[in-house]
C-alpha cells in the first residue's frame, strides 16, 4: 500500500497530541507535524491555532487525496478547502493510518515508507471516571467522540474549549474533587 485512501471519507474529529490529526468516518486518520491550511502553515510553534482551524473541516468530505512523487500529501474537501503537507528535512511530515492499521508515512526528505497492518487483537476499553493524580493530558479532541485523554488511559468526554487548549495539553493532574485541577491551574 502506497496510497492515502481517504477519498469520500468525512472528517469525524480532529486531535492534537504531539501532532495535529484528522480522523475520518471510515476509521482512517492522518497525522501532520506540519501542514498548510487556508493560507497558513501550522507546526509545533502554532499547533493550537491549527487545531482551531482544522475544526472547520468537521463533517467535510474528502474529495481528492493526492500523494506527489516528492512526498507532498494534499487532501481536498467538498467545501473547497485543502490541507497540504510537504516533506520536512528533520522529521516525519505526515502519517496515514488505514482503517486496518496499515500505515504510510513521509520520512524526512520525502521518503515514503509503508508498514503492514498489525495482527489484530481486541482494543482495550478506555477507562472512565477520574484520571489519576500525576497523569498527563496527552490528547485534546474535537468532533465526534471529542474530549480529553490522559496518560493513564482515562478519557473525559467533554466539549473542549479550544481557546484554552494550551492550558490543558501536556499538563498534569494535581487534584481531583469538584473538578480536575491541572498543573496549569486550569480546572476541568
C-alpha positions in Angstrom: 0.0 0.0 0.0 1.5 3.3 -1.0 -1.7 5.3 -1.2 -3.6 7.6 1.2 -7.1 6.4 0.7 -9.4 8.9 2.4 -11.4 9.9 -0.7 -15.1 10.1 0.0 -14.5 9.8 3.8 -15.9 12.5 6.1 -14.0 14.2 8.8 -15.2 12.9 12.1 -12.8 14.6 14.5 -9.6 16.5 14.8 -7.0 15.9 17.5 -3.9 17.5 19.0 -1.4 15.4 20.8 2.2 15.7 19.5 0.9 16.3 16.0 -2.3 17.6 14.5 -4.5 14.8 13.3 -7.7 14.4 11.2 -9.9 11.3 11.9 -12.3 10.1 9.2 -15.6 8.2 9.5 -14.1 5.2 7.8 -11.7 4.7 10.7 -8.6 6.1 9.0 -6.6 9.1 10.2 -3.8 11.4 9.0 -1.4 13.0 11.5 0.7 16.0 10.5 3.8 17.5 12.0 3.4 20.5 9.7 0.6 21.4 7.3 -0.7 24.2 5.2 -4.4 25.1 5.5 -6.3 28.2 4.5 -3.1 30.0 3.5 -1.4 29.4 6.9 1.3 27.0 7.9 0.8 25.1 11.1 3.5 23.2 13.0 4.7 22.7 16.6 5.0 26.5 17.1 1.3 27.3 16.4 -0.4 23.9 16.8 -3.2 25.2 19.0 -4.2 27.6 16.2 -4.0 24.7 13.8 -6.4 22.7 16.0 -8.9 25.5 16.0 -8.5 26.0 12.2 -9.0 22.3 11.4 -12.3 22.1 13.4 -13.8 23.9 10.4 -13.3 20.6 8.5 -15.7 18.7 10.8 -18.2 16.7 8.6 -16.4 17.9 5.4 -15.9 15.1 2.8 -12.5 14.5 1.3 -12.9 14.5 -2.5 -9.3 14.1 -3.5 -6.2 12.7 -1.8 -3.0 13.2 -3.8 0.4 11.8 -3.0 3.1 13.5 -5.1 6.4 11.9 -6.1 8.3 14.2 -3.7 6.2 13.0 -0.7 3.8 16.0 -0.6 0.3 15.0 0.5 -2.7 17.1 -0.5 -6.3 16.4 0.8 -9.1 18.4 -0.9 -12.5 18.7 0.6 -16.0 19.3 -0.7 -16.1 22.8 0.9 -13.3 23.9 -1.4 -10.5 23.8 1.2 -7.3 21.8 1.1 -4.7 20.5 3.5 -1.2 20.2 2.2 1.8 18.6 3.9 5.2 18.9 2.2 8.2 16.8 3.3 10.4 18.1 6.1 14.1 17.6 6.3 14.4 16.9 10.0 11.2 15.0 11.0 8.3 13.0 9.5 5.9 15.2 7.8 2.7 13.1 7.9 1.4 9.7 8.7 -1.6 8.0 7.3 -3.2 5.1 9.2 -5.7 3.0 7.3 -8.8 1.5 9.0 -7.0 -1.8 9.3 -3.9 -0.2 10.9 -1.7 -0.3 7.8 0.5 2.8 7.7 2.0 5.1 5.1 4.4 7.8 6.3 6.6 10.5 4.9 10.0 10.3 6.4 12.5 13.2 6.5 13.4 14.3 3.0 10.2 12.9 1.4 11.0 9.2 1.6 7.7 7.2 1.7 7.6 4.2 4.0 4.7 1.7 4.3 4.0 -0.7 7.2 1.6 -3.6 7.0 -1.4 -3.7 9.3 -0.6 -5.2 12.7 -2.1 -8.5 13.7 -5.5 -7.8 15.2 -6.4 -8.0 18.8 -9.2 -6.6 20.9 -8.6 -2.9 21.8 -8.7 -2.3 25.5 -11.6 -0.2 26.7 -10.9 3.3 27.7 -11.3 3.8 31.5 -13.9 6.2 32.6 -14.0 8.2 35.8 -11.4 10.5 37.1 -7.8 10.4 36.0 -5.0 9.6 38.4 -3.1 12.3 40.2 0.1 12.9 38.2 -1.4 11.6 34.9 -0.9 14.0 31.9 -3.2 15.2 29.2 -1.9 13.5 26.1 -4.7 14.4 23.6 -7.3 17.1 23.0 -10.0 16.2 20.5 -12.9 18.0 18.9 -15.7 16.5 16.9 -17.4 13.1 17.3 -16.2 11.4 20.5 -14.3 14.6 21.4 -12.7 15.1 24.7 -9.6 14.9 26.8 -7.4 11.8 27.0 -4.9 11.3 29.9 -1.7 9.3 30.1 -3.3 6.7 32.4 -5.8 5.9 29.6 -8.7 7.8 31.2 -10.9 9.6 28.7 -13.0 12.6 29.8 -15.8 13.0 27.2 -16.4 16.7 27.1 -16.6 19.6 24.8 -13.1 21.2 24.8 -12.8 24.9 24.8 -10.2 25.2 22.0 -9.3 28.8 23.1 -7.8 27.4 26.3 -6.4 24.1 24.9 -2.9 25.3 25.6 -3.8 25.3 29.3 -4.7 21.6 29.1 -2.4 19.7 26.7 0.6 18.1 28.4 -0.5 19.4 31.8 -0.5 17.0 34.8 -3.4 16.3 37.2 -2.7 17.8 40.6 -6.1 17.5 42.3 -9.4 15.6 41.7 -12.6 16.6 43.5 -15.2 19.0 42.4 -13.3 19.1 39.2 -10.0 18.1 37.8 -7.3 20.6 38.5 -4.3 20.7 36.2 -0.7 21.9 36.9 -1.5 25.0 34.8 -4.2 25.9 37.3 -7.0 25.1 34.8 -9.9 23.2 36.3 -11.9 20.8 34.1 
